[in-house]
Amino acid sequence: MSSVLNKRIFSSIILISLIVTILNLNNIFFLIFLIIVFSICSYEWLKLVNENYFKICGLLFLIFSFYAAYKIKVLNENNIFFYFTILVTIGSDLGGYIFGKIFKGPKLTHISPNKTYSGAIGSFIISFLLVILYSEFFDIIILNLEKFSYKFILLIIILSFTSQFGDLVISYFKRIAGLKDTGNLIPGHGGFLDRLDGAIFVFPFFYIIIKIFS
């Protein structure tokens, strides 16, 4: 457990550091970064699925997801929305892994045998803690929601659930293909789709929420 967890934490730190660096550059550099990541995810997706219907639907969804990621970045010059999204998805991933390994318990679904109810709860908890630490440390307010208000907590729960759902969707297609990972580019995670499956679903969903409440 410790070896895999260390790799996951290390990969998350590298990912966050890379994103922070790119977010503070010109929007053009961020767009180039998104195009590169989109290309890798698209390549992994096309390798993962066999049916043309799913290939096309998946590519269209990836286009919308990365478009939403770009819009979330440019909508807020302080990148608050983008950091918020990343923290929720990373918290969901780490929380699910840590709580699932420690507390174990009943399996959540046969789609991904490693997913447990304790892991799902851990995803909500760690996501909430990361967002609270971020909002308290930088003294920020997200979508004009008061910290610890039920709407604020509900938003985190919904986005964490969306992240977990994205994880299960990719796990489902990996199970059909008989693969453990979509690639091997990221230590402890596998491919880019393995690492970004939650974020790919959270970005478009959160973008819609932003547009509704802005």
C-alpha atoms as an extended CHARMM CRD file, in Angstrom:
* protein
*
       214  EXT
         1         1  MET       CA              0.0000000000        0.0000000000        0.0000000000  PROA      1               0.0000000000
         2         2  SER       CA              2.6750000000        2.5120000000        1.0160000000  PROA      2               0.0000000000
         3         3  SER       CA              4.6050000000        2.1620000000       -2.2440000000  PROA      3               0.0000000000
         4         4  VAL       CA              1.5560000000        2.7520000000       -4.4370000000  PROA      4               0.0000000000
         5         5  LEU       CA              0.2830000000        5.5270000000       -2.1670000000  PROA      5               0.0000000000
         6         6  ASN       CA              3.6630000000        7.2630000000       -2.2600000000  PROA      6               0.0000000000
         7         7  LYS       CA              3.5970000000        7.1190000000       -6.0630000000  PROA      7               0.0000000000
         8         8  ARG       CA              0.0750000000        8.5440000000       -6.1110000000  PROA      8               0.0000000000
         9         9  ILE       CA              0.9680000000       11.3790000000       -3.7470000000  PROA      9               0.0000000000
        10        10  PHE       CA              4.1820000000       12.1020000000       -5.6530000000  PROA      10              0.0000000000
        11        11  SER       CA              2.3110000000       12.1190000000       -8.9760000000  PROA      11              0.0000000000
        12        12  SER       CA             -0.3440000000       14.4240000000       -7.4900000000  PROA      12              0.0000000000
        13        13  ILE       CA              2.3170000000       16.8430000000       -6.2360000000  PROA      13              0.0000000000
        14        14  ILE       CA              3.9980000000       16.8700000000       -9.6530000000  PROA      14              0.0000000000
        15        15  LEU       CA              0.6460000000       17.3690000000      -11.3780000000  PROA      15              0.0000000000
        16        16  ILE       CA             -0.3660000000       20.2300000000       -9.0760000000  PROA      16              0.0000000000
        17        17  SER       CA              3.0540000000       21.8890000000       -9.4490000000  PROA      17              0.0000000000
        18        18  LEU       CA              2.8450000000       21.6140000000      -13.2320000000  PROA      18              0.0000000000
        19        19  ILE       CA             -0.6850000000       22.9960000000      -13.3270000000  PROA      19              0.0000000000
        20        20  VAL       CA              0.1740000000       25.8930000000      -10.9830000000  PROA      20              0.0000000000
        21        21  THR       CA              3.1480000000       26.8040000000      -13.1750000000  PROA      21              0.0000000000
        22        22  ILE       CA              1.1420000000       26.6780000000      -16.4090000000  PROA      22              0.0000000000
        23        23  LEU       CA             -1.8470000000       28.5150000000      -14.9310000000  PROA      23              0.0000000000
        24        24  ASN       CA              0.4100000000       31.4530000000      -14.1150000000  PROA      24              0.0000000000
        25        25  LEU       CA              1.6020000000       31.6810000000      -17.6990000000  PROA      25              0.0000000000
        26        26  ASN       CA             -0.2030000000       33.1950000000      -20.6540000000  PROA      26              0.0000000000
        27        27  ASN       CA             -3.5080000000       31.5940000000      -21.6740000000  PROA      27              0.0000000000
        28        28  ILE       CA             -1.8640000000       30.4730000000      -24.9140000000  PROA      28              0.0000000000
        29        29  PHE       CA              0.5740000000       28.2430000000      -23.0180000000  PROA      29              0.0000000000
        30        30  PHE       CA             -2.3210000000       26.8020000000      -21.0270000000  PROA      30              0.0000000000
        31        31  LEU       CA             -4.2160000000       26.1130000000      -24.2500000000  PROA      31              0.0000000000
        32        32  ILE       CA             -1.1800000000       24.3390000000      -25.7260000000  PROA      32              0.0000000000
        33        33  PHE       CA             -0.8950000000       22.2770000000      -22.5430000000  PROA      33              0.0000000000
        34        34  LEU       CA             -4.5730000000       21.2930000000      -22.7900000000  PROA      34              0.0000000000
        35        35  ILE       CA             -4.1940000000       20.3160000000      -26.4330000000  PROA      35              0.0000000000
        36        36  ILE       CA             -1.2500000000       18.0390000000      -25.5860000000  PROA      36              0.0000000000
        37        37  VAL       CA             -3.1190000000       16.3870000000      -22.7000000000  PROA      37              0.0000000000
        38        38  PHE       CA             -6.2740000000       16.0990000000      -24.8240000000  PROA      38              0.0000000000
        39        39  SER       CA             -4.2890000000       14.3760000000      -27.5790000000  PROA      39              0.0000000000
        40        40  ILE       CA             -2.8260000000       11.8390000000      -25.1380000000  PROA      40              0.0000000000
        41        41  CYS       CA             -6.2290000000       11.1480000000      -23.5360000000  PROA      41              0.0000000000
        42        42  SER       CA             -7.8350000000       10.7720000000      -26.9620000000  PROA      42              0.0000000000
        43        43  TYR       CA             -5.1280000000        8.3410000000      -28.0430000000  PROA      43              0.0000000000
        44        44  GLU       CA             -5.6070000000        6.2570000000      -24.8900000000  PROA      44              0.0000000000
        45        45  TRP       CA             -9.3830000000        6.3100000000      -25.3520000000  PROA      45              0.0000000000
        46        46  LEU       CA             -9.1960000000        5.1300000000      -28.9450000000  PROA      46              0.0000000000
        47        47  LYS       CA             -6.8970000000        2.3030000000      -27.8730000000  PROA      47              0.0000000000
        48        48  LEU       CA             -9.1890000000        1.3760000000      -25.0090000000  PROA      48              0.0000000000
        49        49  VAL       CA            -12.5040000000        0.9680000000      -26.8460000000  PROA      49              0.0000000000
        50        50  ASN       CA            -13.3240000000       -1.0470000000      -29.9370000000  PROA      50              0.0000000000
        51        51  GLU       CA            -16.8000000000        0.0920000000      -30.9760000000  PROA      51              0.0000000000
        52        52  ASN       CA            -16.8680000000        3.1520000000      -33.2370000000  PROA      52              0.0000000000
        53        53  TYR       CA            -19.9730000000        4.4970000000      -31.4810000000  PROA      53              0.0000000000
        54        54  PHE       CA            -18.1670000000        4.7090000000      -28.1440000000  PROA      54              0.0000000000
        55        55  LYS       CA            -15.0290000000        6.0440000000      -29.8090000000  PROA      55              0.0000000000
        56        56  ILE       CA            -16.9290000000        8.9440000000      -31.3660000000  PROA      56              0.0000000000
        57        57  CYS       CA            -19.0400000000        9.6880000000      -28.2670000000  PROA      57              0.0000000000
        58        58  GLY       CA            -15.9430000000        9.5680000000      -26.0830000000  PROA      58              0.0000000000
        59        59  LEU       CA            -14.0090000000       11.9330000000      -28.3410000000  PROA      59              0.0000000000
        60        60  LEU       CA            -16.8920000000       14.4040000000      -28.4380000000  PROA      60              0.0000000000
        61        61  PHE       CA            -17.1330000000       14.3070000000      -24.6510000000  PROA      61              0.0000000000
        62        62  LEU       CA            -13.3630000000       14.8340000000      -24.3320000000  PROA      62              0.0000000000
        63        63  ILE       CA            -13.6040000000       17.8720000000      -26.6150000000  PROA      63              0.0000000000
        64        64  PHE       CA            -16.3650000000       19.3690000000      -24.4500000000  PROA      64              0.0000000000
        65        65  SER       CA            -14.4960000000       18.4960000000      -21.2440000000  PROA      65              0.0000000000
        66        66  PHE       CA            -11.2510000000       20.1820000000      -22.2960000000  PROA      66              0.0000000000
        67        67  TYR       CA            -13.1890000000       23.1460000000      -23.6860000000  PROA      67              0.0000000000
        68        68  ALA       CA            -14.8590000000       23.4520000000      -20.2620000000  PROA      68              0.0000000000
        69        69  ALA       CA            -11.4480000000       23.2310000000      -18.5640000000  PROA      69              0.0000000000
        70        70  TYR       CA            -10.1740000000       26.1160000000      -20.6830000000  PROA      70              0.0000000000
        71        71  LYS       CA            -13.2800000000       28.2160000000      -20.0490000000  PROA      71              0.0000000000
        72        72  ILE       CA            -13.0790000000       27.5840000000      -16.2870000000  PROA      72              0.0000000000
        73        73  LYS       CA             -9.5150000000       28.8760000000      -16.4060000000  PROA      73              0.0000000000
        74        74  VAL       CA            -10.2280000000       32.0550000000      -18.3780000000  PROA      74              0.0000000000
        75        75  LEU       CA            -13.4830000000       32.8500000000      -16.5360000000  PROA      75              0.0000000000
        76        76  ASN       CA            -11.5610000000       33.6420000000      -13.3610000000  PROA      76              0.0000000000
        77        77  GLU       CA             -8.2280000000       35.4660000000      -13.5130000000  PROA      77              0.0000000000
        78        78  ASN       CA             -7.1790000000       34.1600000000      -10.0900000000  PROA      78              0.0000000000
        79        79  ASN       CA             -7.7760000000       30.5620000000      -11.2220000000  PROA      79              0.0000000000
        80        80  ILE       CA             -9.9070000000       29.9040000000       -8.1380000000  PROA      80              0.0000000000
        81        81  PHE       CA            -12.4110000000       27.7620000000      -10.0330000000  PROA      81              0.0000000000
        82        82  PHE       CA             -9.6900000000       25.6980000000      -11.6760000000  PROA      82              0.0000000000
        83        83  TYR       CA             -7.8190000000       25.0110000000       -8.4370000000  PROA      83              0.0000000000
        84        84  PHE       CA            -11.1040000000       24.1320000000       -6.7760000000  PROA      84              0.0000000000
        85        85  THR       CA            -11.8610000000       21.5570000000       -9.4790000000  PROA      85              0.0000000000
        86        86  ILE       CA             -8.4090000000       19.9850000000       -9.2730000000  PROA      86              0.0000000000
        87        87  LEU       CA             -8.5080000000       19.7710000000       -5.4670000000  PROA      87              0.0000000000
        88        88  VAL       CA            -11.8900000000       18.0420000000       -5.5180000000  PROA      88              0.0000000000
        89        89  THR       CA            -10.7490000000       15.4410000000       -8.0380000000  PROA      89              0.0000000000
        90        90  ILE       CA             -7.3900000000       14.7970000000       -6.3570000000  PROA      90              0.0000000000
        91        91  GLY       CA             -9.1270000000       14.6110000000       -2.9680000000  PROA      91              0.0000000000
        92        92  SER       CA            -11.6160000000       12.1140000000       -4.3550000000  PROA      92              0.0000000000
        93        93  ASP       CA             -8.8410000000        9.9320000000       -5.7460000000  PROA      93              0.0000000000
        94        94  LEU       CA             -6.6350000000       10.0040000000       -2.6510000000  PROA      94              0.0000000000
        95        95  GLY       CA             -9.5590000000        9.7150000000       -0.2360000000  PROA      95              0.0000000000
        96        96  GLY       CA            -11.0010000000        6.7360000000       -2.0570000000  PROA      96              0.0000000000
        97        97  TYR       CA             -7.6560000000        4.9500000000       -2.1170000000  PROA      97              0.0000000000
        98        98  ILE       CA             -6.6100000000        5.6990000000        1.4860000000  PROA      98              0.0000000000
        99        99  PHE       CA             -9.9770000000        5.0000000000        3.1530000000  PROA      99              0.0000000000
       100       100  GLY       CA            -10.5810000000        1.9590000000        0.9670000000  PROA      100             0.0000000000
       101       101  LYS       CA             -7.2590000000        0.4200000000        1.9260000000  PROA      101             0.0000000000
       102       102  ILE       CA             -7.5380000000        1.2360000000        5.6310000000  PROA      102             0.0000000000
       103       103  PHE       CA            -11.1970000000        0.4920000000        6.3530000000  PROA      103             0.0000000000
       104       104  LYS       CA            -11.9630000000       -1.9140000000        3.4650000000  PROA      104             0.0000000000
       105       105  GLY       CA            -15.5460000000       -3.1270000000        3.9020000000  PROA      105             0.0000000000
       106       106  PRO       CA            -18.2640000000       -3.9370000000        1.3340000000  PROA      106             0.0000000000
       107       107  LYS       CA            -17.4860000000       -3.4900000000       -2.3470000000  PROA      107             0.0000000000
       108       108  LEU       CA            -19.1680000000       -0.5610000000       -4.0510000000  PROA      108             0.0000000000
       109       109  THR       CA            -19.6330000000       -2.1850000000       -7.4650000000  PROA      109             0.0000000000
       110       110  HSD       CA            -18.4450000000       -5.1640000000       -9.5070000000  PROA      110             0.0000000000
       111       111  ILE       CA            -17.2530000000       -2.7580000000      -12.2140000000  PROA      111             0.0000000000
       112       112  SER       CA            -14.2140000000       -1.8620000000      -10.1190000000  PROA      112             0.0000000000
       113       113  PRO       CA            -13.5460000000       -4.4960000000       -7.4170000000  PROA      113             0.0000000000
       114       114  ASN       CA            -11.1910000000       -2.1750000000       -5.5090000000  PROA      114             0.0000000000
       115       115  LYS       CA            -13.9030000000        0.4340000000       -4.9280000000  PROA      115             0.0000000000
       116       116  THR       CA            -15.5780000000        0.2570000000       -1.5100000000  PROA      116             0.0000000000
       117       117  TYR       CA            -18.2230000000        2.2130000000        0.3660000000  PROA      117             0.0000000000
       118       118  SER       CA            -15.5800000000        3.3390000000        2.8440000000  PROA      118             0.0000000000
       119       119  GLY       CA            -13.5050000000        4.6130000000       -0.0800000000  PROA      119             0.0000000000
       120       120  ALA       CA            -16.4850000000        6.5660000000       -1.4380000000  PROA      120             0.0000000000
       121       121  ILE       CA            -16.9870000000        8.2060000000        1.9460000000  PROA      121             0.0000000000
       122       122  GLY       CA            -13.2550000000        8.9260000000        2.1420000000  PROA      122             0.0000000000
       123       123  SER       CA            -13.4390000000       10.6410000000       -1.2440000000  PROA      123             0.0000000000
       124       124  PHE       CA            -16.0190000000       13.0860000000        0.0890000000  PROA      124             0.0000000000
       125       125  ILE       CA            -14.0730000000       13.7050000000        3.2900000000  PROA      125             0.0000000000
       126       126  ILE       CA            -10.6490000000       14.3360000000        1.7360000000  PROA      126             0.0000000000
       127       127  SER       CA            -12.1430000000       16.5030000000       -1.0260000000  PROA      127             0.0000000000
       128       128  PHE       CA            -13.9050000000       18.5980000000        1.5870000000  PROA      128             0.0000000000
       129       129  LEU       CA            -10.7710000000       18.9440000000        3.7240000000  PROA      129             0.0000000000
       130       130  LEU       CA             -8.5910000000       19.9880000000        0.7690000000  PROA      130             0.0000000000
       131       131  VAL       CA            -11.1040000000       22.5880000000       -0.4020000000  PROA      131             0.0000000000
       132       132  ILE       CA            -11.5660000000       23.9750000000        3.1330000000  PROA      132             0.0000000000
       133       133  LEU       CA             -7.8030000000       24.2430000000        3.6290000000  PROA      133             0.0000000000
       134       134  TYR       CA             -7.4730000000       25.9640000000        0.2530000000  PROA      134             0.0000000000
       135       135  SER       CA            -10.3230000000       28.4160000000        0.8610000000  PROA      135             0.0000000000
       136       136  GLU       CA             -9.1750000000       29.2000000000        4.4150000000  PROA      136             0.0000000000
       137       137  PHE       CA             -5.4880000000       29.5990000000        3.5640000000  PROA      137             0.0000000000
       138       138  PHE       CA             -6.1050000000       31.9020000000        0.6030000000  PROA      138             0.0000000000
       139       139  ASP       CA             -9.2630000000       33.4470000000        2.1000000000  PROA      139             0.0000000000
       140       140  ILE       CA            -11.4100000000       32.8680000000       -0.9730000000  PROA      140             0.0000000000
       141       141  ILE       CA            -15.1080000000       32.3700000000       -1.6000000000  PROA      141             0.0000000000
       142       142  ILE       CA            -16.3480000000       30.0310000000       -4.3310000000  PROA      142             0.0000000000
       143       143  LEU       CA            -19.4830000000       31.0350000000       -6.2550000000  PROA      143             0.0000000000
       144       144  ASN       CA            -20.4020000000       33.3980000000       -3.4000000000  PROA      144             0.0000000000
       145       145  LEU       CA            -21.1530000000       30.4000000000       -1.1810000000  PROA      145             0.0000000000
       146       146  GLU       CA            -20.4420000000       30.7740000000        2.5190000000  PROA      146             0.0000000000
       147       147  LYS       CA            -17.8970000000       28.3130000000        3.8740000000  PROA      147             0.0000000000
       148       148  PHE       CA            -19.4730000000       25.3890000000        5.7240000000  PROA      148             0.0000000000
       149       149  SER       CA            -22.9030000000       26.3290000000        4.3890000000  PROA      149             0.0000000000
       150       150  TYR       CA            -25.0270000000       23.4100000000        3.2170000000  PROA      150             0.0000000000
       151       151  LYS       CA            -24.8290000000       24.6610000000       -0.3920000000  PROA      151             0.0000000000
       152       152  PHE       CA            -21.0280000000       24.7660000000       -0.2240000000  PROA      152             0.0000000000
       153       153  ILE       CA            -20.8560000000       21.2660000000        1.2390000000  PROA      153             0.0000000000
       154       154  LEU       CA            -23.4250000000       20.0080000000       -1.2600000000  PROA      154             0.0000000000
       155       155  LEU       CA            -21.3710000000       21.3960000000       -4.1600000000  PROA      155             0.0000000000
       156       156  ILE       CA            -18.2800000000       19.5160000000       -2.9750000000  PROA      156             0.0000000000
       157       157  ILE       CA            -20.2740000000       16.3120000000       -2.5160000000  PROA      157             0.0000000000
       158       158  ILE       CA            -21.8210000000       16.5810000000       -5.9880000000  PROA      158             0.0000000000
       159       159  LEU       CA            -18.4880000000       17.2370000000       -7.6940000000  PROA      159             0.0000000000
       160       160  SER       CA            -16.7510000000       14.4780000000       -5.7230000000  PROA      160             0.0000000000
       161       161  PHE       CA            -19.5420000000       12.1110000000       -6.7310000000  PROA      161             0.0000000000
       162       162  THR       CA            -19.0960000000       13.1980000000      -10.3520000000  PROA      162             0.0000000000
       163       163  SER       CA            -15.3670000000       12.5220000000      -10.0810000000  PROA      163             0.0000000000
       164       164  GLN       CA            -16.0150000000        9.0530000000       -8.6690000000  PROA      164             0.0000000000
       165       165  PHE       CA            -18.5540000000        8.3960000000      -11.4280000000  PROA      165             0.0000000000
       166       166  GLY       CA            -15.9530000000        9.3260000000      -14.0440000000  PROA      166             0.0000000000
       167       167  ASP       CA            -13.5270000000        6.8940000000      -12.4290000000  PROA      167             0.0000000000
       168       168  LEU       CA            -16.1280000000        4.1210000000      -12.6520000000  PROA      168             0.0000000000
       169       169  VAL       CA            -16.9000000000        4.8830000000      -16.3100000000  PROA      169             0.0000000000
       170       170  ILE       CA            -13.2590000000        4.4740000000      -17.3380000000  PROA      170             0.0000000000
       171       171  SER       CA            -12.9690000000        1.4100000000      -15.0720000000  PROA      171             0.0000000000
       172       172  TYR       CA            -15.9620000000       -0.0950000000      -16.8740000000  PROA      172             0.0000000000
       173       173  PHE       CA            -14.3190000000        0.2270000000      -20.2700000000  PROA      173             0.0000000000
       174       174  LYS       CA            -10.9980000000       -1.0540000000      -18.9090000000  PROA      174             0.0000000000
       175       175  ARG       CA            -12.8270000000       -4.0850000000      -17.5430000000  PROA      175             0.0000000000
       176       176  ILE       CA            -14.4070000000       -4.7650000000      -20.9390000000  PROA      176             0.0000000000
       177       177  ALA       CA            -11.0060000000       -4.4310000000      -22.6320000000  PROA      177             0.0000000000
       178       178  GLY       CA             -9.3310000000       -6.6020000000      -19.9820000000  PROA      178             0.0000000000
       179       179  LEU       CA             -6.8340000000       -3.8610000000      -19.0930000000  PROA      179             0.0000000000
       180       180  LYS       CA             -5.6040000000       -2.6900000000      -15.7120000000  PROA      180             0.0000000000
       181       181  ASP       CA             -4.4900000000        0.7600000000      -16.9250000000  PROA      181             0.0000000000
       182       182  THR       CA             -5.0690000000        2.9330000000      -19.9850000000  PROA      182             0.0000000000
       183       183  GLY       CA             -1.3060000000        3.5660000000      -20.2250000000  PROA      183             0.0000000000
       184       184  ASN       CA              1.8720000000        3.7490000000      -18.1930000000  PROA      184             0.0000000000
       185       185  LEU       CA              2.9750000000        7.3840000000      -18.4200000000  PROA      185             0.0000000000
       186       186  ILE       CA              2.1720000000        8.3610000000      -14.8130000000  PROA      186             0.0000000000
       187       187  PRO       CA              3.7820000000        6.3860000000      -11.9330000000  PROA      187             0.0000000000
       188       188  GLY       CA              1.2080000000        4.9130000000       -9.5790000000  PROA      188             0.0000000000
       189       189  HSD       CA             -1.6960000000        5.7660000000      -11.8690000000  PROA      189             0.0000000000
       190       190  GLY       CA             -1.0330000000        4.3180000000      -15.3170000000  PROA      190             0.0000000000
       191       191  GLY       CA             -2.1330000000        6.4880000000      -18.2060000000  PROA      191             0.0000000000
       192       192  PHE       CA             -3.4860000000       10.0170000000      -18.4230000000  PROA      192             0.0000000000
       193       193  LEU       CA             -7.0560000000        8.7210000000      -18.5470000000  PROA      193             0.0000000000
       194       194  ASP       CA             -6.4150000000        6.7730000000      -15.3500000000  PROA      194             0.0000000000
       195       195  ARG       CA             -5.3080000000        9.9610000000      -13.6180000000  PROA      195             0.0000000000
       196       196  LEU       CA             -7.7300000000       12.4250000000      -15.1750000000  PROA      196             0.0000000000
       197       197  ASP       CA            -10.8820000000       10.2880000000      -15.4410000000  PROA      197             0.0000000000
       198       198  GLY       CA            -12.5560000000       12.1430000000      -12.5750000000  PROA      198             0.0000000000
       199       199  ALA       CA            -11.4800000000       15.6140000000      -13.7210000000  PROA      199             0.0000000000
       200       200  ILE       CA            -12.6740000000       14.9170000000      -17.2730000000  PROA      200             0.0000000000
       201       201  PHE       CA            -16.2030000000       14.5220000000      -15.9060000000  PROA      201             0.0000000000
       202       202  VAL       CA            -16.0020000000       17.2570000000      -13.2580000000  PROA      202             0.0000000000
       203       203  PHE       CA            -14.8320000000       20.0430000000      -15.5980000000  PROA      203             0.0000000000
       204       204  PRO       CA            -17.9160000000       20.1210000000      -17.8680000000  PROA      204             0.0000000000
       205       205  PHE       CA            -20.3050000000       19.5930000000      -14.9510000000  PROA      205             0.0000000000
       206       206  PHE       CA            -18.7560000000       22.3790000000      -12.8890000000  PROA      206             0.0000000000
       207       207  TYR       CA            -18.6220000000       24.6630000000      -15.9400000000  PROA      207             0.0000000000
       208       208  ILE       CA            -22.3840000000       24.2530000000      -16.3560000000  PROA      208             0.0000000000
       209       209  ILE       CA            -22.8790000000       25.0330000000      -12.6420000000  PROA      209             0.0000000000
       210       210  ILE       CA            -20.7340000000       28.1720000000      -12.9810000000  PROA      210             0.0000000000
       211       211  LYS       CA            -22.7430000000       29.3840000000      -15.9660000000  PROA      211             0.0000000000
       212       212  ILE       CA            -26.0120000000       28.7730000000      -14.1390000000  PROA      212             0.0000000000
       213       213  PHE       CA            -25.0580000000       30.5830000000      -10.9410000000  PROA      213             0.0000000000
       214       214  SER       CA            -22.8300000000       33.3250000000      -12.3630000000  PROA      214             0.0000000000
